[in-house]
Every structure is written in C-alpha cells, then in structure tokens.
Amino acid sequence: MTGLAGGTMDRIRAQRKVDMVKVLAFDTFGTVTDWHSGVSAALYRLFPDIDGSELALDWRRTYGPALAEVEAGARPWTLLDDLHREALERLLHDRGVVNATADQINSAVHAWHTIPGWPEAAEGLRRLKRRYTVCALSNGNVALLTEMAKLNDFAWDFIGGADLWRHYKPASEVYLGIADLMRVEPHEVLMVATHASDLEAARSCGLRTAYVERPREWGTQHKDEPVNPLDDYHVTGMDDLATQLGC
C-alpha cells in the first residue's frame, strides 16, 4: 500500500488534534484584554501627579506574590479585588500619596473590571464559540469577569472565576476544576494564555495549551517569549486561533 504523503499525514494529525478538543479555557488579563492600557488610563485620571503607566506596571508585579501567599496558606482566601486594594494602598504610600480617598482607591480597583479587550478578541471568541465551549478561566472573581464580559461583548459560555474554587492559578484545582464542571477529560480542554507559566501549569494537569502572542501586554516594555514546542498551538490572537482550529 502506498503511504500517504508527508503533507497529507500532517493535515490528518492536525485534524485529529483539533477533534480531541471540546472546551477552550481562556486566561483573561493580558490574553483577551489589554490590562496595561485600561488600568494606566484610570490611574492617570485618578492620580494626575503620578506616572500612571509606571504605577500600573508595579501594581501588576504585586499580583503573583499576593496570589502565592494565598495558595501557600500564609493568608486566608482573599478575593483579587481585595488583594489589588491592599497592594495599591501600599504602592501609593511608597510614592508619598497619603491622602488618597476611598473613592479614588475603589475606582482604581474597579478599573480591573473594565479593561478593554484586544481589538480582535470579541469577534474571535464568537467564531470559536460556534464549534467549542468557550470559558473564561481567570484569577479574577466571577463578578469582575462578568462586568468585563458585558463591557467587551465577550460571548463566554461559562465564566470560571477563582472564587468558584477558592484557589488561584497555577493551582491544579482550577485547571482540573474546569474540566470537571464541563464533564470532559483534562486533555479535552485547551488552555489559552499569553503567560508561559499558566500554560506550563495547565500541561502538568493534562490540559492542552495554546500560547497567544501579546508583545504589548506590558505597554512599551516589549514582551518576547520563545516558542515552546510543548504548546499545541502558537497564535497571534483570537482570530488566528479560530483559523487554526477551523472555525
């Protein structure tokens, strides 16, 4: 029997890989939304004497360590909004802002609820939704993610906020939790993110992974991560992912 040509075999393998996926789980901050632009704009408006871009970057850098404290049991379960509030108050104090009002702080924290989506994100998600179950899988809470979705017209089938599991990524409870709720096997879930650490943790739980290029996630601080051959897909945006998945 004559063997199939290499190109044909590659297409068959690619189609089998696509057919295995049933659920797409999306990181939100940075992957489908432009947090730096949204948060820095709010900070410039609320605190005009401070560099809003620099403050947004420093604020984001507090994110990982704060979540790690919760996951390590060093502090009880705490919503991301409250972690954000604590970090911002500390950062403002360090910059000499000691008279910030409660309204200013609350408005700044709320800015994470209303960050804009990347230009192609909403339409790309709608394309993907025609074939797959599309879920947010984020360290944000459900209320935050719901407001974000309504603002940006994100057509999620399900919103997976960290408060559902009372765990933050990269905890396995989050990745395995979405598979369990959707009644699928972990390998039938494709984790979509722009953060290599998120994808690495998802793979360790048996999920498939798609890396999304977002070189401007940190504003002018260009982010450039090398291609990881362990990722099933490497895409430039939600539209590219939809094309690669045949949507």
Number of C-alpha atoms within 10 A of each C-alpha: 3 4 7 9 8 9 9 11 12 12 11 12 12 14 14 11 14 16 11 14 20 18 25 23 27 23 23 21 21 22 23 29 24 21 27 26 18 19 26 23 17 24 24 17 13 17 16 10 10 16 12 21 21 14 20 23 17 14 19 17 12 16 15 12 10 18 21 16 14 18 18 9 9 10 12 11 15 16 18 21 17 11 16 22 17 15 19 21 15 15 16 18 13 10 11 10 14 11 9 13 9 9 10 16 20 13 14 23 22 17 20 24 22 22 26 21 23 18 15 13 20 20 16 21 24 20 19 21 19 11 14 17 17 24 24 27 27 21 25 24 20 19 13 18 24 21 15 21 21 12 14 19 15 22 20 20 13 17 23 26 23 20 19 13 13 17 20 25 21 20 17 14 17 25 25 18 17 25 20 13 10 16 11 15 17 23 19 21 26 27 29 29 24 26 17 18 12 19 24 18 18 26 19 12 17 16 22 26 26 23 25 22 21 24 16 15 20 18 18 10 10 11 12 10 13 6 12 13 8 12 18 15 18 19 18 13 20 25 21 16 22 20 13 15 18 12 16
